[in-house]
Amino acid sequence: MTGTAVPAARAAAMPSRVGPWQRLGGAVAALAGWRRHGLAVVLGALAAAALPPVYAFPLLPVALAGLVWLIDGSRSSRAAFAVGWWFGFGHFVAGLYWVSEALLVEPEKFAWLIPFAVSGIPAYLGLFTGVVALVVRLTGVRGWRRIAVFAASWTAMEWLRGALLTGFPWNPLGIALGFSDAAIQLAAALGEYGLSFVVALACAAPAALADPPAPHRWRTVAFAALLLAAVWSAGALRLSSAGSATVPGIVLRIVQGDIAQQLKWEPGMRDRHLARYLRLSLMPAGPAGAPTHLIWPETAVPVLFDYDAVRRRAAAAVVPKGGLLITGAIRTTAPGTQPFVAWNSLEAIDGAARIVATYDKFHLVPFGEYLPLRGLIGWIGLEAVAADRADFTAGPGPRTLTLPGLPPASPLICYEAVFPGDVTDAARRPGWLLNVTNDAWFGSSAGPHQHFAIARLRAVEEGLPLVRAANTGISAVVDSYGRITARLGLGREGVLDSPLPAALPPTLFARFGEGPLAGLLLLAFAVGLLVRPAR
């Protein structure tokens, strides 16, 4: 036997040092063809289960570690992008399936669009996760460094997704921490994308267990566990000194009419809907005391209060003495005026039936409140989606409203509450956030739960209480730390009486926006790309 054959024979006779994690990671990385893409879709759907209302957070390390292993096994940049895209496709199909509910409100008109909506939106959003995988593959870093690059890339793509083409920042990974008041306190410094960075970094870290034998494997996982523990502990410490102060002399009554979307715009039911809101507004006072102000949700009743003095006086009759009715409403130019213009608005009506304040929604929903490029795409049939209605016109942007008897408020109509850093007027800080919405479009699906969880982060980021009035729920009052102080769930008719929580001084995020996060992402990229691993 030759000298070179002896070591080879000994190596063959020795037990394998490859552990179970390495075998698992290697098996995932070695998958090819449809199996790779199929697993990517499944892992993406598992990641969606960590979001509200399920909050199955333990599935997230499984999903993200699996994605990293699939990227590791990609033989080309194109293959890496593909596996990232399939992950994103599965993630957003599972997370956004509820968009089909809106198309079933009038199924005879819009049901045919369900396959396009349920697959088309995730197909677009999957491009962002595809880029994440592509960046990790192109950098070529290994070990714990690829975890840092992965987390920074994921966060950067979420940030870009929230801004590109009017933005769609729905379901950021950070809301997976929404099951804990303490865990989301980091948003006061780094915003919701900072939460996403922590989640992506910690939950992708188990991928290091499949790396070649080295001490850093378990160190990486231990670091991830300590990071989550540190975020929770710091949040718990912040809450330990948090008070529960409220604005003196104010009791808000949030009215939840629970009117089904199929019935909401029936002309013959207009007065019945109004009567329901009037009746609920006059219900006996609860433990919080007599209401001083009423809040109705987005387009609570299909009435043009500007031109309907009779119904406006009926609404004013239930306004508490010296208070206001704040309601979502449609506002238009005067009848017969050309061109016709409509706004999705909020109006404040006093006891004398005067409209004392108005706000027009500025961040409109594409294909829901306006049809992009209407004049160019009619030939492919999309014009039929909005043929029976005019586009809404966007308002001028975030505004701080002066409301008699209340601290200055920043109104947010529906979708506007999901945009971090774009919910207040930079020139005039408000004392609270007022979110009126109509989630009846989405029934009892995950959509309203996700919407509320995202809106709740605005309170933590800005250090401002959030008051939310929803037609079918979830209506709630959230204090300046993101703690839910009052809540009325989905599918319930009723009222929610609550004091108005006090505002905090401006948070780090309120003062500097995404600046600290940008620095953190640059640092993560630099560490991942420039720090050399120990020999």
Number of C-alpha atoms within 10 A of each C-alpha: 6 6 7 8 10 11 11 11 11 10 11 10 9 9 8 8 9 12 13 11 15 18 12 15 22 17 13 21 20 16 15 15 8 9 12 23 21 16 21 27 26 18 25 28 23 25 29 28 21 23 26 25 17 13 18 16 20 13 17 27 22 17 25 28 24 24 26 27 22 28 26 23 20 22 13 13 16 14 22 26 25 24 27 28 29 26 32 28 28 26 26 26 24 21 25 21 18 20 19 19 19 19 20 18 19 12 13 9 12 15 15 12 16 18 10 12 18 18 16 15 16 23 19 14 20 25 19 22 25 24 20 26 30 25 19 26 26 11 12 11 19 17 20 24 23 26 27 27 28 28 27 28 25 25 29 21 20 26 20 15 19 18 13 10 9 12 17 19 19 19 21 22 24 24 26 27 24 21 17 15 17 22 23 29 29 21 27 26 22 25 27 32 25 25 26 26 28 22 26 26 27 26 25 29 30 26 27 27 24 20 20 14 12 11 8 18 19 14 15 22 20 14 15 21 15 13 16 17 13 13 18 20 15 15 21 18 13 14 15 10 8 11 12 12 14 16 14 10 12 21 21 23 28 30 30 30 28 22 20 16 19 12 13 18 16 11 10 9 14 15 14 11 22 18 15 17 23 19 13 18 27 16 13 9 14 13 7 14 16 17 26 21 24 24 27 27 29 25 24 27 27 18 20 15 22 17 14 10 13 11 17 20 17 15 22 21 17 21 24 18 13 12 23 29 25 26 23 29 26 22 23 19 14 12 8 7 9 8 6 12 14 16 21 22 25 24 22 23 24 27 19 15 21 17 18 14 15 19 25 26 23 21 23 21 17 13 14 13 18 17 20 14 9 15 9 10 12 14 10 8 8 15 18 13 16 15 12 8 10 13 21 23 18 17 16 11 15 20 24 23 19 15 18 14 13 18 18 18 20 25 28 30 27 25 21 21 27 26 20 23 20 16 22 22 15 14 8 12 17 22 23 28 28 21 26 31 28 24 27 25 22 20 19 16 18 19 23 26 19 21 20 22 23 24 25 29 30 29 25 30 28 34 27 29 28 35 26 29 33 31 30 30 30 23 28 24 27 26 28 30 32 29 21 15 14 15 18 22 16 21 18 16 18 19 26 21 24 24 21 25 25 20 23 18 13 15 18 19 24 22 14 14 20 21 12 15 22 17 10 16 20 14 14 22 19 14 15 23 17 11 10 10 12 5 3
